[in-house]
Amino acid sequence: MLRRLSSGLFALSLLLPGGGAIAREVVDASQPTALAVTVYRDPDRSVGSEMERDWPQGFAMISETRQVTLPPGVSTIRFTGVAEGMVGVSAIVTGLPGGTIEKNRNADLLSPAALVDGMLGNRVTVTRTIPGSGEVVSESAVVRTRADGGLVLQTGDGYEAVRCSGVPERLSFADVPDGLSAQPVFTIDTRDESGGTYIVTLTYLAWGFDWQANYVATFREGGNGRDVNLRLMSWLTILNDNNQSFADAELMAVAGRLNIVSDLQELAEPPAARPLRLTCYPFGSTAAGSPLPVYRRDLPLPPPAPMPEASMMRMEAMADAAPQSILVTGSFRAQEENLGELKLYRVPQNVTVSAQGLKQVAFLDQGEVKGQQVYAGACWPERDEQNPAEILLVTENTRENGLGMALPMGNVAFFEPSPHGDLLVGENSLRDYASGQDIELTLGTSSQVFVACEETDIEEVGDRWQGDMQALITNANPHPVSFRLRVERGQGYDIKGLRTRLHNGERIAEFTVPANGERTVEWRYVEPD
């Protein structure tokens, strides 16, 4: 008897407050009082490739500070408005006395299909417009099927399929079922024996972000043809492909290539806003088969049901609030910080990272960057030809040259002043450069400087080939130019009669070509043993 009584009391306790999951209270956390968004580049994007605006492959670490008031015991906390690209398994909540018992990511957003499914067995209002008279008739109905396929309602006249009556009709819902939200929701279960109000921090990774740097280099007037001076400006462009905005957020961007082994896109699993697709039951008999509908273009379609005035007002408000495609913030510049072997660029003032938008922040503005303009060409065996020389901008990333900071990967456009304004003279891609590294960028090919390569003699000595090479460099500029001649590229030739050095795996010789003049360079090569 005692055993039966204790079993009954246990079953009763499940139905009483505090007895289990049934009595678990759901608590909504406040909207974020502080936000931090740290954006990481697409780890697979190579130098020179652009961000994919329609499908960004980078990610962000988002940190939200919120307030929550918990009742005594076990409760569920709802964080509404998280990024739809949230990687739920990465989420960490700090500041709770009882920690986290369980984490969940809602799978459904508020949508027509989810709304119908949530009202299964409950009453809705169906409104029809009679085509002949225009009379609007409303009646109560009960939802009897889910939204996958034909939707069946039970009215005072019996059972009927929605949209199969041939008249315009719509459904109205008195309220939203529990668990549905217009924004993505993340929930956790926690326990607090006494209850209270706490400041908590939710930190998680989110898919669908990317960023890149864009540079503009403008040459200063007054160069001597070899030493150049330019102004270098740069913008950080932040891309957010999520449908959530992060208002008044601390914004940071991380440069460098991370080793990512997780498939963040697969782990994100954004919640679905399922549409409502209604089908009518086929007419005809099983013997004759169900006829396919025949659409005649000469017959007008029935008029759509009028949109309620409240819905029209909401659509107009959403259109007015649509974010701009690019938001530019230029009154402050990002600041460089070290993050282990990576570089972090912090925007010193809070900004808004808009949904489905680009954000540009000034990163760099150096007015006196010093460098050299160098012409380059190649001449080695089996290369008897004449080619225009490449134009190189060469500098060192140091404070003495007006730089001395890490330069993240991006595209750079070069402009030169003219009587008609600054004109584009070249474009190139910039890889990540650390402070102190040599920077070398190609501006294009020259129409004034050419190199002609010729192999003047070749012979076999023992089991090795030897030969004589000659390069003729012509300069039509009214000033001398610095020239870099590549004479060996990884073949291991022994170069004799010419002073050379190794540069980026190539053996080069450097010299000056006079104004409106030419220079002939000769040397002998010996095939490696």
N, C-alpha and C positions, 0 to 999 in steps of 0.2 A: 504494500500500500504506500509506504514511504517512497519507494522508487517511482511509482506512478505519479505521486504528487509532485515530486521534484522535477520529473519530466514535463509535467503540465506547466509548472511555474517557469521552467526554462523557455517553453514555447511561448508563454504569455509575455515573457520579458522581451522577446524579439519584436513585439508589437507596441511596447511602451517606449516613451521617450528615453533615449540613452541606452536602449537595449540592443542596438546594432545598426546596420547600414540603413535601415528604414528611417531611423530618427536622425541620420546625419544631416546637418544643416549646411546649406550652400551659401557661401559668402562671396560677394563681389569685391575684388580689390579695386581701389581707386584708380583713376586714370594716372599715368606716370607724372610724377612731380619733377623728375630729372631723367634725362635720356643721354646715352652715349652710343654713338655708331662708329665702329671701326671697320673700314672697308678694305678687303684684300683683293688683289688682282686675280684674274683668271690664271691659275698656275700653268696652264698649257698654252697660253697666248705667247707667241714668239715676237721677236723684235720686228717692228714694221707692220704688224697686223693690227687692225682696228678693233675696237670693242664691238661686240654684236649687240646692237641696241635692242633688237627684238628677242634675243635669247642670250643674255649675259651669263657667263660661266663662272663668275667670281662669287664671293660670299662676304658676309659681314658678321661681326660679333656685336650683338646689341645688348645693352645693359639698361634696364628700366628700374627706377626706384618708385615704389608704390606704398600706400598705406592700407592696412587691413585690420579689421576688428573681428576677433574670433570669439565665439561662445565657448563655454567650458565643454571639454570632451573632444570627440572627433568631428571634424568639419571638412568640407570641400571648398577650396578657394578657386574662384574663376578669374583668370587674367584675360580680359577682353581687349581686342585690338592688337594682338601680337602680329608679326609679319606672317603673311600666308606661306612664305618659303621657309618657315621655321623648321629647324631640325630638332624634333622633340626630344630625342635621346640625349642631346647636348645640353638641355636646359638644367640650370642650377638655381635653386632658390635659397637665399641666405637671410638670416634675421628672424627665423621662426624658432621659438623655444623647443618645439617638439620635432623639428626637422620635417622631412618629407616621407610619407608612408607609400604613396603611389602617385605616378604622373600619367596624365592622359591628354591626348590631343583630339579635339572634336573633329569628326569626319564630315559633318554636314554644315553648310552655311544656310542662312535663310534664303530659300528659293521656292519657286512654285511647286516643284516635286516634293521637297522636304516639308513644305507647309501642308500639302494634301496628306502625306504619310503621317504627319504628326496629329492630324485631325481625324484619323480613322476611327469610326464609331461615334464621332461627335457631330454636333449640329453646325451647319453653315447656312448662308443665305444665297440662294440662286436668283439672279435677276435676269429677266428676258425682255427684249424689245420686240414688240409685234410689228413686223414689216409693214403691214397694210395701214395700220392706224398710228404707229409710232408710240403706242402706249407702253409704258414700262411697268412690268409686273414682277413682284418679288414674293418669294415664299421660302419657308424653312425646309431644309433637307438634311439627311444624315449621310455622311460619307461611308460607303460600304466596301470599297476596294482601294488598294494602294494606287500609286501614280504610275506604276510600270505597265503601260498598255491602256486599255479602256477604263475610264473613270466612271463608276456607277454610283448614283445617288438614290436614296429612298425618299420619296415625297409622299404627299397625301394621295397621289394617284397611282402609286406603286414604284417600281424600279425603272430607272432610265439611265441611258448613257449620256454623259455630257458631250455637247457639240454634235449630237446626232439628231437633234430635233429639227434642224434646218433654220433655226432663228438665232440671231445673235444673243449670247448669254454670257454671264460672268458669275464668278463665285466671290462672296465676301466672307471674311473671317473676323470674328469678334475680337480675338486675341491671338497671340503667337504661342504655339506649344512650348513647353519647357525644353530647354536644351538647344534651342535654335537661336542663332545670333546673326546679325547682319555683318559682323566682323569675326575673324578667326578667334577662337578661344582656346586657351591652355588651362588645364585644371590640375590641381594637386590635392591630395588628402593629407591632413596633418592632425596632430593631437595637442591640445593645450588644456591641462587639468584645471586651470583657474580662469582662463579666458583673458582677453585684454586687447589693446591696440598696439600694433607694431609697424615699424618701417622695414619693409622687406625689399630685397633686390633680386630681380629675375634677369639672368644672363643666359643667352643662347646664341647659337649660330643660325644664320638665315641664308638661304640660297637666293640667287637672282640679283646680285650686285656686281659692279666692276668699276674700275677707275683707270685713268691714264693721264699722262702729262702731255701738254702741247706747248711747244716753244716757238717764239718769234725772235729772230736775230736780225737786227738792222745795222748795217755797216755805217760807221761814221765817215764823214768826208775828211780829206787831207792825208790819206795813206800814201806811202811811198812805193806801193806795188808789192812789197814783201811783208812789212809789218802792218797789221790791221788792227782796228779798234772798233768794237761794236757794242750795241746795247742788247742785252738778252733778257727777254721776258718769258714767263711761263705761267700756265694755268693748270690747276688740277681739275679734271672733269670727273665728277662722281655720278654713276648711273645706278638708279634704283628702279628695278622692274616690278617690284611688289605693288600691290594696290593700297598699301598703307603708307601714310606720310609720318615722318618723325619730326615733330615740331620742336623748335627751340632746343636742338640736340647739340651736344659736344661732338664734333666731327673730326675723325682721324683717318688717315690712309697709310697703309703699310706697303713699303717697297721691298722687293726681293722675292725670290722664288721659294715657296714653301713645298715641302714634301707632303702631299696629301694622299693618303691611301684609302680613305673612305669615299664612297660615292654619295656626296652630299645631295646631289639632285635626287637620287633614289630615296634617301633617308628623309628628305623634306616632306614628300607626300602632301602637297597643299590640299586644304579642304575643298570639297566639290560643291558648286552651286548648280544643282541638277535642274535642267529645264523640264517642263511638263509637256510631254508629247502624247496627244490624245488620238486614239483610233476608234472608229466605229465598227460595230459588228457587221460582217458582210451580209448582203441581202441575196436572195435567190434560194435555190434548193441544192442539196448535196448531189442530186442526179445531174442537174444542168451545170453545176459549178458556180462559183461566185464570180459575177461579171466584174471586169476591171472598170474603174470609172473613166468616162470619156469627158474631157474638158473642151468646151467650145469657146474659142477666143472672142466670138461675136456676142457672147452673153456677158453682161456686167456682173461683177462679183457682188454679193450682198454687202450692204454697208457695215462697217465695223461698229462694235458697241461703243457708245460715247465714253471717252475717258473722264473719270471723275475729276472735278475741279481741283481737289487736293492733290491728286497724282500729277496733274499738269503743273501745279505750283512746285512740287518736289523736283520734277524734271528740269524746270527752268532754274531752280536754285542750284541743282547739280551742274548744269551747264555754266552758270556764272562762276561756280567755284572750281571749275576744271583747271588743273595746274598748267603753267606754261611749260613748253617743251624744254627750254633751257633757262635756268635762273643763274644770273651772274652776280657774284658778290666780290667787289674789287676794292673795298675800303680797308682791307686788312690782308695780311699774308700768312700762309701756313708756316709753322716753325718746325725745324728739323730736330728730332731726338733719336737717340740710339735705342734699339730694341734687340739686344743680343747682336747677332750678325745681320739683322735687318735694320731698316730705317723707318721711322715713324714720323709722319708729318701731321702736326696738330694745328687745327684752325683755332686761333686765339679767341674767337667770339662765337657764341652759339648761333647756329643757323638751322633752317628747316630743310630736311631732305625730303623732297616732295615725292609723292607716289607717281609711278610711271613717268619719271622726269629725270633731267640732267641738272646737276648743280656744278657751277664753275666757280672756283676760288683762286684768287691770285696767290701764286706760290713763290715767284722769283721776279725780281726786277733789278738787274745789275747794269748800271749805265756805262761802265768802263771795263769791258772785257778785252784783254789783249791776246793777240795770237799772230800767226804768220800764215801768209798765203803761199802755198807750195805747189809747184807743178810736178806731175809724176808720169812716168812711162816705163815700159818694160822692154828688155832686149836680151834674148838668150838664144841658144842654138835652135835652128829650124824655125826662126821667126824673122824672115826677111820681108819686112813691110814697113810702111809709114802710117802713123796714127796720130790723131790729135792727143795732146796731153790731158790728163785729168787735172782738175783744180781741187786742191785740198785746203781745208781750214785746219790748222794744227795749233793746239794750245795745250797747256797743262792745268789741271784742275787745282789751282792753288790760289791763295789770297793775293799773292803778288800779281797774278794775272786777272784779278777781279772776280774770282770764283771761290774755290776752297770749301765746297759743300757737296754732299751727295746729290747727283742728278738722276732722277728716276727715268725709266724707259718711256719714250714717246717720240712723236714726230716733230721735226724742226723745219721751219720755213725761213729762208734767207731773203732779205730785202736790201736793195741798194738805192740810195737817194738819187734823184734825177730832177731835171727842170720840171717834169710833169708829176712829181711826187715819188714816193717810194715804190719801186717796182720789184716784183718777184724775180730772183735770179737763181733759185735752186731750192730743192727740198731733199731731206734725208731722214733716216730713222736713227734715233739715239738709243743705245742700250743703256743699262744701268751703269753709271760711273761713280766710283768712290772718290772721296777727296784725295788728291795727290796723283791720280792716274792721268796718263796722257790721253788726250782726246783728239781724234782724227776723223773728220767728216768730209765726204765728197760733195762738192758743189755742182759738178757737171764736167763737161769737156770744153777745152779751149779752142777758139778759132784763131788764136794768135801764136800759140806755141805748139810745135810738132816735133816728133821724134821719129827718125828713120833708122831702122835696124838692118844690119847686113853682116852675114858670116863670110869673111874674106878668104879664109883658108881653113882646110880640115885635113888631118892626116892620122894614120893609125901608128902608134908607137908601142911596140910590144902587143899587149892585149887591151890597150886603152886608146880611146880617141882623144885627140887634141885639136884645137882650132883657134882661129883668131876672129874676134868680134869687133864691130865698129858701130857706134851710135852717133848720128848727126842730129843735134838739137838746134832748132831754129826758133828765134824769138822776135816777133814783129811788134812787141810792145815798146813804147818810148822810154821804158825803164828796165833795169836789170830784173831778172827773176831768179828765185831759188828753184832748183830742179832736183828731183829724186829719181834716180834710175835703178830699177830692179833688174839685176843681172843674173840672179840664180834663185830658184824657187823650190827648195827641198830636194833637188837632184843630188846634191852633195859634190858639185863641181869644185875643183880647186881653182880659184881666180888669181891670176898673176898680172902684175902691171897696173893694178887699179886699187886704190884704197877703198875698202868696203867695211860695212858693219852689218850685224844681224838686226832685223827689225820685223817683229811679228812673224817669225819663221822664214823671212826672205832676206837675201843678201842684197844690200843697196849701197849705192854710191851717191854722194850729195855734192853739188857744186853750183856755181852761179853762171848764168848765161847772160851776156851783155845785152844792153838795149839795142834793138834793131840789128841784132847780130846772130851769130851761131857759134856752136862749140862742138868739136869732134872729140869723142872719147874712145880709146882703144884698149883692149885687154886680151889676154889669152886664157882659155879655159882648158882644164884637164879633167877627163872623165874619172869618176871615183874608182878606186881599186876594188 
